[in-house]
Amino acid sequence: MKASKNGDELIIELAGRIDSGNAPALEKELLELLEAHSTEEIVFDAERLTYISSAGLRVLMKVRKLKDAPTAIINVARDVYDIFETTGFTELFNVKKAYRSLSVEGLEVIGRGFFGTVYRIDAESIVKVYKGKDSIPMIENEKKMAQTAFLNGIPTAISYDIVRVGEDYGSVFELLNAKTFHELLLTKELPFPELISKYAKLLKIVHTTRLEHGVFPSYRERFLDYLDVTAKYLTKEQFDGLNKLLRDMKDEQTVVHGDIQMKNVMMVDNEPMLIDMDTLGQGNPVFDFAGLYVTYQSFPEDDPNNGMSFLQMPNEEADRLWHCIIEEYFDFGDDAERQRTVNKIALAAAIRFLFLMETTDLKESDLGRKRIAHAVEHIEELLKTVTSLALDVS
């Protein structure tokens, strides 16, 4: 048994077998240890624990009662976890299973998001690897949001396992023989009109799903945060104009995916299914279209090679894709209505694009500085005509 302090936590490592033969000695050591250390929380690290009997469980229970402090048991092997679960210890302690290890070396990358990268493990499963070793809460939150979306009729992939990938963690999904819409677009395995039709229908399923306020984060509030972060690039008049447009919007109950580009939509049994659900929120659909505009319009604008490097298609094809999506989704009455809609989307996209530039290393490059300058120019022009950001998609 080893012990160490981490802030207010006392971390105690357990190893081998704990049974009636050594439980009394363990109890004596633990009580001496707790007497020597004042602590707010006890964490038992069970990574090397292979077995624990009822005698060992009674020792842990006694420690919990004597200390009366939050107590966690982490890195629990699956066989040992079964013992904790059967005896009801998972209701009394914060018990966390150990995560199996997975290498992504040589695996195909099928998508990259703001928080992580999606790899294909095999024909039946994919893994999304999150950046940072402290990503478990983010993974669990995404799983919870995906379950909520699924139960409300949005076709969504739900994680069935969490794995350790080096110093990072990943979420595993079972998607039998699935391909992204982006892959299907490039390989032409599905006729283009059918692909666009299915994609637009999925967008409408998302945008006709309404949940109680607060189930997911507000995209209106998120964009107000984006605006605050990028205020240094804007004049007072530009900032005030954008701030007013955002604050004049209703805080809508509509579901917004947030990054619904074709790399985040899988085809499973000829039906679309969403992945990358950590960006879920609620708000007007303009926030989803702003994300699409950034992918298919903003990024290619100043970089002739962007389409090929990120989308594996020429910029002209990305532009065609964008226009086909909005033509399939919206029922435009005339060219003037189409332009008003695109202007709203482009203005919301400029806020998002500025935020992406500011919060990544992109801003340090010549291309990044050119993109920032053009985004500000677009804001200046669009503010002259856009009087409301909200799209009416009813």
C-alpha positions as CSV (number, residue, x, y, z in Angstrom):
1,M,0.0,0.0,0.0
2,K,1.3,3.5,-1.0
3,A,-0.1,6.9,-0.2
4,S,0.4,10.4,-1.6
5,K,-1.2,13.8,-1.3
6,N,-2.7,15.7,-4.2
7,G,-4.1,19.0,-2.9
8,D,-7.0,18.1,-0.6
9,E,-6.9,14.4,-1.8
10,L,-5.2,11.6,0.0
11,I,-4.5,9.0,-2.7
12,I,-4.0,5.4,-1.4
13,E,-2.8,2.7,-3.8
14,L,-4.2,-0.8,-3.2
15,A,-2.5,-3.8,-4.7
16,G,-2.8,-7.6,-4.9
17,R,-5.5,-9.5,-2.9
18,I,-7.3,-8.2,0.1
19,D,-9.0,-11.0,2.1
20,S,-9.5,-12.2,5.6
21,G,-5.9,-13.1,6.0
22,N,-4.5,-9.5,5.5
23,A,-7.6,-7.3,6.1
24,P,-6.8,-6.7,9.8
25,A,-3.2,-5.5,8.9
26,L,-4.7,-3.3,6.2
27,E,-7.1,-1.8,8.6
28,K,-4.3,-1.0,11.1
29,E,-2.2,0.7,8.3
30,L,-5.1,2.7,7.0
31,L,-6.2,4.0,10.4
32,E,-2.6,5.1,11.1
33,L,-2.3,6.7,7.7
34,L,-5.6,8.7,8.2
35,E,-4.5,9.8,11.6
36,A,-1.3,11.2,10.2
37,H,-2.9,13.1,7.3
38,S,-5.7,15.6,7.4
39,T,-7.6,15.5,4.2
40,E,-10.9,16.6,2.5
41,E,-11.2,13.5,0.3
42,I,-9.9,10.0,0.1
43,V,-9.2,8.3,-3.2
44,F,-8.4,4.6,-3.4
45,D,-6.4,3.8,-6.6
46,A,-7.3,0.1,-7.3
47,E,-5.4,-0.2,-10.6
48,R,-3.2,-3.1,-9.1
49,L,-6.0,-4.6,-7.0
50,T,-6.8,-8.1,-8.2
51,Y,-9.4,-9.3,-5.6
52,I,-11.2,-8.0,-2.5
53,S,-13.3,-10.2,-0.1
54,S,-16.1,-9.2,2.2
55,A,-13.4,-8.7,5.0
56,G,-11.7,-6.1,2.8
57,L,-14.9,-4.4,2.0
58,R,-15.7,-4.0,5.7
59,V,-12.3,-2.3,6.1
60,L,-13.1,0.3,3.4
61,M,-16.6,0.8,4.9
62,K,-15.0,1.5,8.3
63,V,-12.6,4.0,6.8
64,R,-15.4,5.8,5.1
65,K,-17.5,6.0,8.4
66,L,-14.6,7.1,10.5
67,K,-13.4,9.8,8.2
68,D,-16.8,11.0,7.0
69,A,-15.3,12.4,3.8
70,P,-16.0,11.9,0.1
71,T,-14.5,8.6,-0.9
72,A,-13.7,7.4,-4.4
73,I,-12.3,4.1,-5.7
74,I,-10.7,4.6,-9.1
75,N,-9.1,2.4,-11.9
76,V,-11.1,-0.7,-10.8
77,A,-10.5,-3.8,-12.8
78,R,-13.7,-5.2,-14.3
79,D,-13.7,-8.4,-12.1
80,V,-13.2,-6.3,-9.0
81,Y,-15.8,-3.8,-10.1
82,D,-18.3,-6.7,-10.3
83,I,-17.7,-7.4,-6.6
84,F,-18.3,-3.7,-5.7
85,E,-21.4,-3.6,-7.8
86,T,-22.9,-6.9,-6.5
87,T,-22.3,-5.8,-2.9
88,G,-23.8,-2.4,-3.4
89,F,-20.6,-0.5,-2.9
90,T,-21.2,1.4,-6.2
91,E,-24.1,3.1,-4.4
92,L,-21.9,4.1,-1.3
93,F,-18.6,5.0,-3.0
94,N,-17.7,6.8,-6.2
95,V,-16.4,3.7,-8.0
96,K,-14.8,4.2,-11.4
97,K,-13.8,1.3,-13.7
98,A,-10.3,1.1,-15.2
99,Y,-10.3,1.9,-18.9
100,R,-8.9,-0.5,-21.4
101,S,-6.0,0.8,-23.5
102,L,-6.3,1.4,-27.2
103,S,-3.7,2.5,-29.8
104,V,-4.8,4.6,-32.7
105,E,-1.4,4.3,-34.5
106,G,-2.1,3.5,-38.2
107,L,-5.9,4.0,-37.8
108,E,-7.8,6.0,-40.4
109,V,-8.8,9.5,-39.4
110,I,-12.4,10.1,-40.4
111,G,-13.0,13.4,-38.7
112,R,-11.5,16.2,-36.7
113,G,-13.4,18.4,-34.3
114,F,-12.7,21.3,-31.9
115,F,-12.3,18.8,-29.0
116,G,-10.9,15.7,-30.6
117,T,-10.2,13.4,-33.5
118,V,-12.4,10.5,-34.8
119,Y,-10.6,7.3,-35.9
120,R,-12.0,4.1,-37.5
121,I,-11.1,1.1,-35.4
122,D,-12.6,-1.5,-37.8
123,A,-15.6,-2.0,-39.9
124,E,-17.8,-2.1,-36.9
125,S,-16.6,0.7,-34.6
126,I,-15.0,4.1,-34.3
127,V,-13.3,6.0,-31.5
128,K,-13.3,9.7,-30.8
129,V,-10.1,10.7,-28.9
130,Y,-10.4,13.8,-26.9
131,K,-7.5,16.2,-26.4
132,G,-6.1,16.2,-22.8
133,K,-5.9,13.6,-20.1
134,D,-8.6,15.4,-18.1
135,S,-11.3,14.7,-20.7
136,I,-13.3,12.1,-18.8
137,P,-16.0,14.6,-17.6
138,M,-16.3,15.9,-21.2
139,I,-16.7,12.4,-22.6
140,E,-19.4,11.5,-20.0
141,N,-21.2,14.8,-20.7
142,E,-21.2,14.1,-24.4
143,K,-22.6,10.7,-23.8
144,K,-25.4,12.1,-21.6
145,M,-26.2,14.7,-24.3
146,A,-26.3,12.1,-27.0
147,Q,-28.7,9.9,-25.0
148,T,-31.0,12.9,-24.5
149,A,-30.9,13.7,-28.2
150,F,-31.5,10.0,-29.1
151,L,-34.5,9.7,-26.7
152,N,-36.0,12.8,-28.4
153,G,-35.9,11.4,-31.9
154,I,-32.6,12.6,-33.2
155,P,-30.6,9.7,-34.8
156,T,-27.5,9.6,-32.8
157,A,-24.6,7.3,-32.1
158,I,-24.2,6.6,-28.4
159,S,-20.8,5.5,-26.8
160,Y,-20.7,2.1,-25.3
161,D,-17.1,2.3,-23.9
162,I,-14.4,4.7,-22.7
163,V,-10.8,3.8,-23.5
164,R,-7.4,5.1,-22.7
165,V,-5.3,6.3,-25.6
166,G,-1.8,7.1,-24.4
167,E,-2.3,10.0,-22.0
168,D,-5.7,10.8,-23.6
169,Y,-9.1,9.2,-23.4
170,G,-11.6,8.2,-26.1
171,S,-15.2,7.2,-26.5
172,V,-16.0,4.1,-28.6
173,F,-19.1,3.8,-30.8
174,E,-20.5,0.8,-32.6
175,L,-21.3,1.8,-36.2
176,L,-21.6,-1.3,-38.4
177,N,-20.0,-0.7,-41.8
178,A,-20.8,3.0,-41.5
179,K,-19.3,5.7,-43.6
180,T,-19.4,9.4,-43.2
181,F,-21.5,11.5,-45.6
182,H,-18.1,13.1,-46.5
183,E,-16.7,9.8,-47.6
184,L,-19.8,9.0,-49.6
185,L,-19.6,12.4,-51.3
186,L,-16.0,11.8,-52.3
187,T,-16.5,8.2,-53.4
188,K,-19.8,8.9,-55.2
189,E,-21.2,5.7,-53.7
190,L,-24.5,7.5,-53.2
191,P,-25.9,9.7,-56.0
192,F,-25.3,13.3,-55.2
193,P,-29.0,14.4,-55.2
194,E,-29.9,11.6,-52.8
195,L,-27.0,12.4,-50.5
196,I,-28.0,16.1,-50.3
197,S,-31.7,15.1,-49.7
198,K,-30.9,12.8,-46.8
199,Y,-28.6,15.4,-45.3
200,A,-31.1,18.2,-45.5
201,K,-33.8,15.9,-44.0
202,L,-31.4,15.2,-41.0
203,L,-30.9,18.9,-40.5
204,K,-34.6,19.4,-40.4
205,I,-35.1,16.6,-37.9
206,V,-32.6,18.4,-35.6
207,H,-34.1,21.8,-36.1
208,T,-37.7,20.7,-35.5
209,T,-36.7,19.1,-32.2
210,R,-37.4,21.3,-29.2
211,L,-36.5,20.6,-25.6
212,E,-37.1,22.5,-22.4
213,H,-34.9,25.5,-21.9
214,G,-31.6,24.6,-20.3
215,V,-31.4,21.0,-21.4
216,F,-28.5,21.9,-23.6
217,P,-26.4,25.1,-23.5
218,S,-27.7,28.2,-25.2
219,Y,-26.0,29.0,-28.5
220,R,-27.1,32.6,-28.2
221,E,-25.1,32.9,-25.0
222,R,-22.2,31.0,-26.6
223,F,-22.0,33.5,-29.5
224,L,-22.2,36.4,-27.1
225,D,-19.1,34.8,-25.4
226,Y,-17.5,34.5,-28.8
227,L,-18.1,38.2,-29.4
228,D,-16.5,39.2,-26.1
229,V,-13.4,37.1,-26.9
230,T,-13.0,38.8,-30.3
231,A,-14.0,42.3,-29.4
232,K,-10.4,43.5,-29.9
233,Y,-10.7,43.1,-33.6
234,L,-13.9,45.2,-33.9
235,T,-14.8,48.8,-33.7
236,K,-17.2,49.9,-31.0
237,E,-19.9,50.3,-33.7
238,Q,-19.3,46.8,-35.0
239,F,-19.3,45.3,-31.6
240,D,-22.4,47.1,-30.5
241,G,-24.2,46.1,-33.7
242,L,-23.4,42.4,-33.3
243,N,-24.2,42.5,-29.6
244,K,-27.6,44.0,-30.3
245,L,-28.4,41.5,-33.0
246,L,-27.6,38.6,-30.7
247,R,-29.4,40.0,-27.7
248,D,-32.5,40.7,-29.8
249,M,-32.7,37.0,-30.6
250,K,-35.1,34.8,-28.6
251,D,-33.4,32.1,-26.6
252,E,-35.0,29.3,-28.6
253,Q,-35.7,25.7,-27.5
254,T,-34.6,24.3,-30.9
255,V,-31.7,21.8,-30.9
256,V,-28.5,22.9,-32.6
257,H,-25.8,20.4,-33.3
258,G,-23.1,23.0,-33.6
259,D,-20.7,21.2,-36.0
260,I,-23.0,19.4,-38.4
261,Q,-20.7,19.3,-41.4
262,M,-20.7,16.0,-43.4
263,K,-17.7,14.5,-41.6
264,N,-19.9,14.3,-38.5
265,V,-22.8,12.5,-40.1
266,M,-22.6,8.7,-40.6
267,M,-24.6,6.6,-42.9
268,V,-25.8,3.5,-41.0
269,D,-28.2,1.0,-42.7
270,N,-29.0,3.7,-45.3
271,E,-30.0,6.2,-42.6
272,P,-28.0,9.2,-41.4
273,M,-26.7,9.3,-37.8
274,L,-25.0,12.1,-36.0
275,I,-21.7,11.8,-34.1
276,D,-19.5,14.4,-32.3
277,M,-22.3,15.5,-29.9
278,D,-20.2,17.5,-27.5
279,T,-21.2,20.7,-29.5
280,L,-24.9,20.2,-28.9
281,G,-26.9,23.3,-27.8
282,Q,-30.2,25.1,-28.2
283,G,-31.0,28.1,-30.3
284,N,-31.9,29.4,-33.7
285,P,-30.8,27.2,-36.7
286,V,-28.7,30.1,-37.9
287,F,-26.0,28.8,-35.5
288,D,-25.8,25.5,-37.3
289,F,-25.7,27.1,-40.7
290,A,-23.0,29.4,-39.5
291,G,-20.9,26.3,-38.7
292,L,-21.5,25.0,-42.2
293,Y,-20.7,28.3,-43.8
294,V,-17.4,28.4,-41.9
295,T,-16.5,24.9,-43.2
296,Y,-17.5,25.3,-46.8
297,Q,-17.1,29.1,-47.4
298,S,-15.0,30.9,-44.8
299,F,-12.0,28.6,-44.6
300,P,-11.7,28.3,-48.4
301,E,-12.0,32.0,-49.0
302,D,-8.4,33.0,-48.6
303,D,-6.7,29.7,-49.2
304,P,-6.8,28.1,-52.6
305,N,-5.6,24.8,-51.1
306,N,-8.0,24.6,-48.2
307,G,-10.6,22.5,-50.0
308,M,-8.1,19.9,-51.0
309,S,-6.2,19.8,-47.6
310,F,-9.2,19.7,-45.3
311,L,-12.1,18.5,-47.5
312,Q,-10.2,16.6,-50.2
313,M,-12.1,18.6,-52.9
314,P,-11.4,21.8,-54.8
315,N,-12.8,25.0,-53.3
316,E,-15.2,25.2,-56.2
317,E,-16.7,21.9,-55.2
318,A,-17.0,23.0,-51.6
319,D,-18.8,26.1,-52.8
320,R,-21.2,24.0,-54.9
321,L,-21.9,21.7,-52.0
322,W,-22.8,24.7,-49.8
323,H,-25.3,26.1,-52.3
324,C,-26.9,22.7,-52.9
325,I,-27.4,22.2,-49.2
326,I,-29.2,25.6,-48.6
327,E,-31.3,25.2,-51.8
328,E,-32.4,21.7,-50.6
329,Y,-33.1,22.9,-47.1
330,F,-34.8,26.3,-47.7
331,D,-37.8,27.1,-49.8
332,F,-36.7,30.4,-51.2
333,G,-39.4,32.5,-52.7
334,D,-36.9,34.6,-54.8
335,D,-33.3,35.7,-55.1
336,A,-33.9,38.5,-52.6
337,E,-35.0,36.1,-49.9
338,R,-32.1,33.8,-50.7
339,Q,-29.7,36.7,-50.3
340,R,-31.2,37.9,-47.0
341,T,-30.9,34.3,-45.6
342,V,-27.3,33.9,-46.7
343,N,-26.4,37.3,-45.3
344,K,-27.7,36.3,-41.8
345,I,-25.8,33.1,-41.9
346,A,-22.6,34.8,-43.2
347,L,-22.7,37.4,-40.4
348,A,-23.2,34.7,-37.7
349,A,-20.4,32.7,-39.4
350,A,-18.0,35.7,-39.2
351,I,-18.4,35.8,-35.4
352,R,-17.7,32.1,-35.2
353,F,-14.8,32.3,-37.6
354,L,-13.1,35.2,-35.7
355,F,-13.4,33.2,-32.5
356,L,-11.8,30.2,-34.1
357,M,-8.9,32.4,-35.4
358,E,-8.4,33.9,-31.9
359,T,-8.5,30.7,-29.9
360,T,-6.2,28.6,-32.1
361,D,-2.6,29.0,-33.5
362,L,-4.1,30.0,-36.9
363,K,-4.0,33.7,-35.9
364,E,-0.2,33.7,-35.8
365,S,0.2,33.0,-39.5
366,D,0.0,35.4,-42.5
367,L,-3.1,33.5,-43.7
368,G,-4.7,33.8,-40.3
369,R,-4.2,37.5,-40.2
370,K,-5.7,37.8,-43.7
371,R,-8.7,35.7,-42.6
372,I,-9.3,37.9,-39.6
373,A,-9.1,41.1,-41.7
374,H,-11.6,39.7,-44.2
375,A,-14.0,38.5,-41.5
376,V,-14.0,42.0,-40.0
377,E,-14.6,43.5,-43.5
378,H,-17.6,41.1,-44.0
379,I,-19.0,42.1,-40.6
380,E,-18.8,45.8,-41.6
381,E,-20.6,45.2,-44.9
382,L,-23.2,42.8,-43.6
383,L,-24.2,45.0,-40.6
384,K,-25.4,47.5,-43.2
385,T,-28.2,45.2,-44.3
386,V,-28.8,42.5,-41.6
387,T,-31.5,43.6,-39.2
388,S,-32.1,40.2,-37.6
389,L,-30.0,37.1,-37.3
390,A,-32.9,34.7,-36.7
391,L,-33.8,32.3,-39.5
392,D,-37.5,31.3,-39.9
393,V,-37.4,27.6,-40.8
394,S,-40.9,26.7,-39.7
